[in-house]
Amino acid sequence: MERRWVGPDGYEITGAVRAGRPVLRLRRNGHLVADCLSVAQVARYVDLADLCEIIPLPRRPRGADHQGRATDGGARRTGEPEAGNDGRF
């Protein structure tokens, strides 16, 4: 899973390999700004305190409840509202 950090003004930092060396690839609005060899080099472009790590959450299979059992996708089998729900918002 790739680690990714984002910051203000469209900055995004990801890990990459350049010429066989690991680098921190800095992009702004999708355009390459720099390949940094250290965190100190990244700090020249963006305040490190403003960065947020993006952590992708695992996805449940579609149609599974919180215990992993298959469900009917929430579809009602009758035209009647659920108990306690009269259909109004």
Buried (B, 14 or more C-beta within 10 A) or exposed (E): EEEBBBBEEEBBBBEBEEEEEEBBBBBBEEEEBBBBEEEEBBEEBBEEEEBEEEEEEEEEEEEEEEEEEEEEEEEEEEEEEEEEEEEEE
